[in-house]
Amino acid sequence: MIKAGHKYWAEKVFAIYIRRELKKHFGGFYVVNEFPVINDNDPLVITPNHISWWDGFFMDLIDKKYIKRKIHLMMLERELKKYPFFSKLGAYSIRQESRASIAESFRYTREVIKNRENYAVIYPQGEIEPIDKIPPDIKPGIKLLTGEGPDDVKFLPAAFRIEWYNNKLPVVLCRWGEPVTRDEISKDFDIFRMKFADNIKKLRELSADSNITGGLKNELV
């Protein structure tokens, strides 16, 4: 597998590039609710929905403000080989067609999150799906983090949505879900499925109000 190889210079350069590209293609980026209270010492895995090629950019934009840990983002190996620069930003690989690769990638993830200065980003859907697909197709891979993973790990759903609202450029909406514990997933994986899907549903309902962005901070400004 390809492991993350963070480079400080790459992160600084890419942060400028990301903001420029997002401003070019989107009219705004809005987080619609507060970041949940999570203990600084709790191992953390953020589990966003996968709606577009831009998803990694979305996570990187809010990484420093909301997470304040070192990002490690799981990415399909064929895509990471196309864009090897992403490994310098914290991306690491998985090959879904190989059981051995899946096991190796999740072993690596367990090691990453044992260090409380890190966190992992895993897309439970495994691939891009239509934004309004109900229910979302959630792969069971993250259950591999509950067997030998840290006891106090928290899984935090995140939902992204792109809306036009009759503007020249679309806007991005983000909503944090309710954290799920290791024990909850170990006992019943459907608890995670429910909270993941419920967060997407709540963001969809909020997005029906074209004035949702009023009073919210535009993270692109």
Secondary structure, DSSP 4 states (H G I P E B T S, - for coil): -PPP---HHHHHHHHHHHHHHHHHH-SEEEE-SPPP---TTS-EEEEE---STTHHHHHHHHIIIII-SEEEEEEEHHHHHH-GGGGGGTEEEE-TT-HHHHHHHHHHHHHHHHSTTEEEE--TTSS---TT-SS----SGGGHHHHSS-TT-EEEEEEEEEE-TTSSS-EEEEEE---EEHHHHHH-HHHHHHHHHHHHHHHHHHHTSTTTTTTS--TT-
